[in-house]
Amino acid sequence: MQGFSENALKILRARYFKKNQNGDLIEKRPSDLFKRVANHIANAEKNEKDKKLWGDKFFNAMMQRDFLPNSPTLTGSGRGLCLSACFVLPIEDSLKGIFETVKNAALVHKEGGGTGFDFSKIRPQGSFVKKTQGIASGPISFLKVIDAGTEAVKQGGTRRGANMGVLRVDHPDIKEFITMKLDGKTAQNFNISVSITDKFMKALKNKTTYDLYDHQSNKIKSKIAAQEIFDLIVNSAWENGDPGLIFIDRVNKLNPTRVQGPICATNPCGEQPLHDYEACNLGSINLSNFFNTELKDQFDWDRFEENIKIGVRFLDDVIDVNIYPLKEIDEMAKSNRRIGLGVMGFADLLIKMKIKYDTNEARKIGGKIVMFLKKEAVAASQKLAQERGNFPNIEKSIYKDKKMRNAAVLTIAPTGTISRIAGCSSSIEPVFAFKVISKILDGEIKDFHPLYQEWKKEHPKGPVPNYFITASDISPKDHIKMQEVFQEEVDSAVSKTINFPNKTTKKDIANAYLMAFDMKIKGITVYRDGCRALQVLYKAEKKEPRPQERPDSLPSTTHKISTGFGNLYITISYFNEKPFEVFTSIGKSGYSTMADAEAIGRLTSLALRSGISADQVVNQLKGIGGSEPTFHNGSLVQSIPDAIAQVLERQVGKVNVKKQDLNTITCPICGATLPDEKCPVCPNCAWTKCTGT
């Protein structure tokens, strides 16, 4: 319909088309949606002639999928909702201030926005509270309060909000902050990042200590080895992808409005550092649409320039027609008029050009595009300033005594949903996989990348060219190099995940962090494939596991453990010194219980023989509750599967069980399971966990 793919239409119907009170669609075509959005945004224009002129330009850019704004603008235009995606809220060191922030966050989440918080001002756990004569509970306890509030407030009745929690590396509670998400259940509505200072990095490189201090009193509390904290960060990121790093001194050094005070936090995906109460609305240009073999560089620079002008004007108009959830946000947004124009479809453009993503040629093209983007976006903002005036805080910025409509103009955002609507690759990321299997409710859907599918149709038996490269085929070094190319020209920041294979070492992650600091990158997020308990989006080429054949004889050990149903006897056989099979027997408990115990043993054996590690089995079975818990040698045995897990754990060593919150696994929009990524995007409807939209 109207040139949009069936997947795009499915997303639009589920999430963007306007509905009546009965849930029936009022908007039934993409043109209905984009006409509503274009006309609403064009209301910021000064007269009817300009409203018509720019409304038509906005409409055509969206219909051609050359430019799309962030999801809140698509859903909220003309409906009395906030149109911005990114917010940062202050959090002060008082009970009143903290719960004021909880309230404000709920109001932002209700409107579909994502929020960032810096918890560094909150005094360390155990500090004396003079007024109440009590002991402070510390920043992590209040982060959990906001997390609980986020869980309770669903955005629009279907979405939970997303947050970024930041703590300075020199806060006394930094150890607890780094490790708090290792249990797999704490702060599931938060991404977390450590705010890394230049002093810390200097101490790390010199192998010395640095100061931890109370940011309320500015008193040094203790000293600690930088290497110890760095190792803790690396280990935690290797385990589950958190925390990320924000190089906060670099963020503030390059901030166009640094005279207004330091920036301390970012939005949930990290691409938008913001002052307290500041907001930003985003939009992205689809680079793939400007490929043209008949033009210089195979790229339509003239049409790209036109869409940059359209994008800047559109986003500036959003600021004026927007309805902000808080008075303070309204004032800050209109004082700095920060916008975030970015790109998507970069990987698709490279494929069309037959250029491999991880090459100097690809980085050269990326650099040329982002330099052109910056030059034309700044020029468009300057032209708007001549027409409409400078942003009010211009005297507190690098643009003092110059013409500029917007304090910042560029942001490279993840574009999870809007890239699905546009039918292109996400942001500047490489393609995840050219053939993927998405688990949807009780079935599976195979999804083929259109460029790959087109090539295979024309070359059914030919070898696949090397420019069809996926994220997992690209080295972390080359991921970071591409991020550096775009960050060099972007006045805000770049959201990009540095993907690692499952077998990667902690040293590899440490090297990536050090490399990112040595480049001009403002922040870094890493993700090791499979580091979380459930992975549901995978390459279709992946082979099904096959159980290994059993040798005629194997060494084994038998263990007795008390359960609420009687003594359970567990026999574990070993192959290559690893658990290979599990046999269970329980007496005097009835045939059903005996059958259950045997079934669990059989399935455990199948998993072990298929190459699934014993610690993964323990992770699934340990802690399962039952109707007859009991104690065995001082330890609580909750059920038969819990007993099997405890015996297996004795053989493989302590396993950090990662509990799963079902709400983080299942898409709240369509029921699909979410991919195993740091900021997962629903493979079916493109709901994004990190933004909640």
HELIX and SHEET records of a PDB file:
HELIX    1   1 GLU A    6  ILE A   11  1                                   6    
HELIX    2   2 LEU A   12  TYR A   16  3                                   5    
HELIX    3   3 PRO A   30  ILE A   41  1                                  12    
HELIX    4   4 ALA A   42  ALA A   44  5                                   3    
HELIX    5   5 GLU A   48  MET A   63  1                                  16    
HELIX    6   6 SER A   71  GLY A   76  1                                   6    
HELIX    7   7 LEU A   95  LYS A  110  1                                  16    
HELIX    8   8 PRO A  139  ALA A  152  1                                  14    
HELIX    9   9 ILE A  174  THR A  179  1                                   6    
HELIX   10  10 ASP A  198  ASN A  206  1                                   9    
HELIX   11  11 ALA A  226  ASN A  240  1                                  15    
HELIX   12  12 ILE A  248  LYS A  253  1                                   6    
HELIX   13  13 ARG A  258  GLN A  260  5                                   3    
HELIX   14  14 LEU A  287  PHE A  290  5                                   4    
HELIX   15  15 LYS A  296  GLN A  298  5                                   3    
HELIX   16  16 TRP A  301  VAL A  321  1                                  21    
HELIX   17  17 LYS A  327  ASN A  336  1                                  10    
HELIX   18  18 PHE A  346  MET A  353  1                                   8    
HELIX   19  19 ASN A  360  ARG A  388  1                                  29    
HELIX   20  20 ILE A  394  LYS A  396  5                                   3    
HELIX   21  21 GLY A  416  ALA A  422  1                                   7    
HELIX   22  22 PRO A  450  GLU A  458  1                                   9    
HELIX   23  23 ALA A  471  ASP A  473  5                                   3    
HELIX   24  24 PRO A  476  GLN A  487  1                                  12    
HELIX   25  25 LYS A  506  ASP A  518  1                                  13    
HELIX   26  26 TYR A  591  ARG A  609  1                                  19    
HELIX   27  27 ALA A  614  LEU A  621  1                                   8    
HELIX   28  28 ILE A  640  VAL A  652  1                                  13    
HELIX   29  29 LEU A  662  ILE A  665  1                                   4    
SHEET    1   A 9 PHE A  67  PRO A  69  0                                        
SHEET    2   A 9 ALA A 279  ASN A 286 -1                                        
SHEET    3   A 9 CYS A  86  VAL A  88 -1                                        
SHEET    4   A 9 GLY A 114  ASP A 118  1                                        
SHEET    5   A 9 ASN A 163  ARG A 168  1                                        
SHEET    6   A 9 PHE A 190  ILE A 196  1                                        
SHEET    7   A 9 GLY A 244  PHE A 247  1                                        
SHEET    8   A 9 GLY A 523  ARG A 528 -1                                        
SHEET    9   A 9 THR A 497  PHE A 500  1                                        
SHEET    1   B 3 PHE A  67  PRO A  69  0                                        
SHEET    2   B 3 ALA A 279  ASN A 286 -1                                        
SHEET    3   B 3 ILE A 339  MET A 344  1                                        
SHEET    1   C 2 PHE A 128  VAL A 129  0                                        
SHEET    2   C 2 GLY A 134  ILE A 135 -1                                        
SHEET    1   D 2 LYS A 154  GLN A 155  0                                        
SHEET    2   D 2 ARG A 159  ARG A 160 -1                                        
SHEET    1   E 2 THR A 209  ASP A 214  0                                        
SHEET    2   E 2 LYS A 219  ALA A 225 -1                                        
SHEET    1   F 2 ALA A 265  THR A 266  0                                        
SHEET    2   F 2 PRO A 273  LEU A 274 -1                                        
SHEET    1   G 3 GLY A 443  PHE A 448  0                                        
SHEET    2   G 3 LYS A 435  ILE A 440 -1                                        
SHEET    3   G 3 TYR A 538  LYS A 539 -1                                        
SHEET    1   H 3 SER A 556  THR A 563  0                                        
SHEET    2   H 3 GLY A 566  PHE A 575 -1                                        
SHEET    3   H 3 LYS A 578  ILE A 586 -1                                        
SHEET    1   I 2 THR A 630  HIS A 632  0                                        
SHEET    2   I 2 SER A 635  VAL A 637 -1                                        
END                                                                             
